[in-house]
Amino acid sequence: MSVHEAGQVRSGNKVPSIRLIAIDDRLERTVRESGDAFRRAYGASLGESGAAVRDVVAQTLSLLRTAPRAAEWGGYLVVDRARDMVIGTCGYAHGPEVDGTVEIAYHTFADFEGEGFATAMARELCEKATQSGRVREIVAHTLPERSASTRILEKVGLRPAGEARDAEVGTVWRWAAKPEAFH
């Protein structure tokens, strides 16, 4: 089982304490089992998000099968340690590219929005990428408008870095930071 824990005080604000559970084949088997299999295996509840978690796990593993990479550059379920409950998902859109770039992505389930979890996820992904020693730049993309996501990226240290083109949504804002920003 690959589990990573995070949560600390930053700038006087309490960041929720989270733990990341790597999305892998074992996790997929466990979330498909009925009853309390997930709690027994991972020490947390799926809460009301069981169907969403199963979808995320299936989509993530499908992506990883088409674009294989090292496990640490995949996806994670995110557990709120205070509730011992899955509250969202996060991960890397790809492992470090040849140029050393890695893209972060995160999603908080609706019932848990506005509690600081997305910020904790983004921060944890940036710190993990920095600690790997393999990343020269961390990037993220948002819709081209001010939003909760743009505020989250600013909080964790990413800065506007122009526009990019996304095949599904068109023009997006690109956010970026060098690993030094996270020391």
RODO-2510 file (C-alpha; in nm, 4 decimals, decimal comma):
residues 183
     n   res          X          Y          Z
     1     m     0,0000     0,0000     0,0000
     2     s     0,1380     0,3380    -0,0962
     3     v     0,0158     0,6054     0,1414
     4     h     0,1654     0,9512     0,1940
     5     e     0,0645     1,1892     0,4728
     6     a     0,0612     1,5668     0,4711
     7     g    -0,0713     1,8540     0,6754
     8     q     0,0962     2,1420     0,8499
     9     v     0,0521     2,5002     0,9542
    10     r     0,1383     2,7538     0,6809
    11     s     0,1354     3,1303     0,7309
    12     g    -0,0795     3,0995     1,0433
    13     n    -0,3548     2,9040     0,8648
    14     k    -0,4245     2,5429     0,9467
    15     v    -0,4032     2,3315     0,6342
    16     p    -0,6205     2,0196     0,6503
    17     s    -0,4234     1,7070     0,7223
    18     i    -0,4521     1,4698     0,4287
    19     r    -0,3165     1,1350     0,3283
    20     l    -0,2727     1,0162    -0,0273
    21     i    -0,3531     0,6622    -0,1379
    22     a    -0,2007     0,5622    -0,4701
    23     i    -0,4519     0,4505    -0,7315
    24     d    -0,3388     0,1052    -0,8394
    25     d    -0,4827    -0,2358    -0,9255
    26     r    -0,5119    -0,3368    -0,5598
    27     l    -0,7138    -0,0239    -0,4837
    28     e    -0,9397    -0,0929    -0,7820
    29     r    -1,0162    -0,4441    -0,6553
    30     t    -1,0821    -0,3108    -0,3055
    31     v    -1,3254    -0,0332    -0,4071
    32     r    -1,5230    -0,2846    -0,6142
    33     e    -1,5718    -0,5161    -0,3154
    34     s    -1,8881    -0,4776    -0,1144
    35     g    -1,9055    -0,3996     0,2540
    36     d    -1,6217    -0,2566     0,4546
    37     a    -1,3275    -0,3804     0,2416
    38     f    -1,1937    -0,0305     0,1737
    39     r    -1,1962     0,0651     0,5435
    40     r    -1,0203    -0,2592     0,6382
    41     a    -0,7553    -0,2165     0,3681
    42     y    -0,6942     0,1603     0,3898
    43     g    -0,8292     0,2741     0,7272
    44     a    -1,0786     0,5171     0,5777
    45     s    -1,4359     0,5393     0,4579
    46     l    -1,5621     0,6143     0,1097
    47     g    -1,8570     0,7944     0,2700
    48     e    -2,1188     0,8984     0,0161
    49     s    -1,8524     0,9169    -0,2563
    50     g    -1,8246     0,5437    -0,3335
    51     a    -1,9596     0,5687    -0,6896
    52     a    -1,7431     0,8735    -0,7677
    53     v    -1,4352     0,6987    -0,6255
    54     r    -1,4969     0,3879    -0,8363
    55     d    -1,5284     0,6082    -1,1485
    56     v    -1,2087     0,8030    -1,0668
    57     v    -1,0137     0,4841    -1,0022
    58     a    -1,1331     0,3231    -1,3274
    59     q    -1,0575     0,6384    -1,5328
    60     t    -0,7147     0,6841    -1,3738
    61     l    -0,6122     0,3229    -1,4316
    62     s    -0,7370     0,3403    -1,7911
    63     l    -0,5188     0,6485    -1,8472
    64     l    -0,2198     0,4808    -1,6819
    65     r    -0,2589     0,1775    -1,9067
    66     t    -0,2530     0,3950    -2,2199
    67     a     0,0294     0,6183    -2,0909
    68     p     0,2344     0,4056    -1,8483
    69     r     0,4587     0,5792    -1,5964
    70     a     0,6168     0,5228    -1,2565
    71     a     0,3585     0,4854    -0,9798
    72     e     0,4548     0,8084    -0,8010
    73     w     0,3496     1,0065    -1,1116
    74     g    -0,0017     0,8643    -1,1184
    75     g    -0,3177     0,9463    -0,9295
    76     y    -0,4209     0,9396    -0,5663
    77     l    -0,7331     0,9246    -0,3565
    78     v    -0,7195     1,1896    -0,0870
    79     v    -0,8277     1,1113     0,2688
    80     d    -0,9090     1,3752     0,5281
    81     r    -0,7287     1,2433     0,8345
    82     a    -0,9710     1,4154     1,0755
    83     r    -1,2697     1,2301     0,9261
    84     d    -1,0839     0,9243     0,7909
    85     m    -1,2862     0,9741     0,4733
    86     v    -1,2050     1,0085     0,1032
    87     i    -1,2703     1,3724     0,0117
    88     g    -1,1239     1,3972    -0,3377
    89     t    -0,8556     1,2962    -0,5798
    90     c    -0,5328     1,4417    -0,7135
    91     g    -0,2341     1,3456    -0,9206
    92     y    -0,0076     1,4217    -1,2092
    93     a    -0,1326     1,4531    -1,5662
    94     h     0,1987     1,2964    -1,6688
    95     g     0,5329     1,2091    -1,5192
    96     p     0,8221     1,4471    -1,5684
    97     e     0,8554     1,5200    -1,9399
    98     v     1,1948     1,5221    -2,1114
    99     d     1,2231     1,8921    -2,0226
   100     g     1,1528     1,8184    -1,6529
   101     t     0,7969     1,9539    -1,6523
   102     v     0,5195     1,7885    -1,4536
   103     e     0,1537     1,8937    -1,4465
   104     i    -0,0575     1,8746    -1,1309
   105     a    -0,4345     1,8226    -1,1094
   106     y    -0,6704     1,8000    -0,8111
   107     h    -1,0411     1,7664    -0,7411
   108     t    -1,2370     1,7951    -0,4170
   109     f    -1,5735     1,6180    -0,4054
   110     a    -1,8620     1,8679    -0,3789
   111     d    -1,9457     1,7974    -0,0126
   112     f    -1,5911     1,8962     0,0891
   113     e    -1,5313     2,2093    -0,1200
   114     g    -1,4270     2,5305     0,0513
   115     e    -1,2470     2,3577     0,3397
   116     g    -0,8896     2,3961     0,2132
   117     f    -0,8509     2,0438     0,0783
   118     a    -0,7709     2,1480    -0,2795
   119     t    -0,4964     2,3764    -0,1485
   120     a    -0,3567     2,0917     0,0616
   121     m    -0,3644     1,8604    -0,2420
   122     a    -0,1933     2,1096    -0,4730
   123     r     0,0710     2,1857    -0,2116
   124     e     0,1379     1,8164    -0,1489
   125     l     0,1741     1,7424    -0,5213
   126     c     0,4182     2,0329    -0,5608
   127     e     0,6220     1,9178    -0,2615
   128     k     0,6329     1,5563    -0,3826
   129     a     0,7463     1,6716    -0,7274
   130     t     1,0122     1,8954    -0,5744
   131     q     1,1406     1,6210    -0,3455
   132     s     1,1765     1,3817    -0,6391
   133     g     1,4731     1,5796    -0,7721
   134     r     1,3510     1,5030    -1,1265
   135     v     1,1349     1,8114    -1,1859
   136     r     1,2497     2,1456    -1,3293
   137     e     0,9034     2,3040    -1,3492
   138     i     0,5600     2,2352    -1,2020
   139     v     0,2640     2,3471    -1,4117
   140     a    -0,1149     2,3518    -1,3946
   141     h    -0,3894     2,4752    -1,6258
   142     t    -0,7156     2,6539    -1,5464
   143     l    -0,9997     2,8055    -1,7399
   144     p    -0,9020     3,1596    -1,8443
   145     e    -1,0815     3,3404    -1,5608
   146     r    -1,0308     3,4154    -1,1919
   147     s    -1,1648     3,1262    -0,9857
   148     a    -1,1112     2,9154    -0,6770
   149     s    -0,8526     2,7167    -0,8767
   150     t    -0,6493     3,0249    -0,9666
   151     r    -0,6488     3,1341    -0,6009
   152     i    -0,5349     2,7866    -0,4940
   153     l    -0,2462     2,7882    -0,7416
   154     e    -0,1391     3,1345    -0,6245
   155     k    -0,1500     3,0194    -0,2598
   156     v     0,0801     2,7254    -0,3271
   157     g     0,3322     2,9298    -0,5262
   158     l     0,2459     2,8874    -0,8941
   159     r     0,2297     3,2026    -1,1047
   160     p     0,0617     3,2919    -1,4371
   161     a     0,2802     3,1786    -1,7280
   162     g     0,0740     3,2620    -2,0352
   163     e    -0,1893     3,0702    -2,2227
   164     a    -0,2026     2,7193    -2,3621
   165     r    -0,4365     2,5244    -2,5836
   166     d    -0,6432     2,2374    -2,4429
   167     a    -0,8022     1,9974    -2,6925
   168     e    -1,1251     1,9755    -2,4889
   169     v    -1,1828     2,3330    -2,3639
   170     g    -0,9764     2,5548    -2,5926
   171     t    -0,7641     2,8335    -2,4472
   172     v    -0,6528     2,7867    -2,0852
   173     w    -0,4257     2,9749    -1,8504
   174     r    -0,0922     2,8102    -1,7781
   175     w     0,0490     2,8359    -1,4249
   176     a     0,4073     2,7437    -1,3401
   177     a     0,6754     2,7445    -1,0718
   178     k     1,0287     2,6177    -1,0347
   179     p     1,0918     2,3690    -0,7525
   180     e     1,2903     2,6375    -0,5641
   181     a     0,9567     2,8118    -0,4942
   182     f     0,8629     2,5268    -0,2584
   183     h     1,1680     2,5263    -0,0292
***
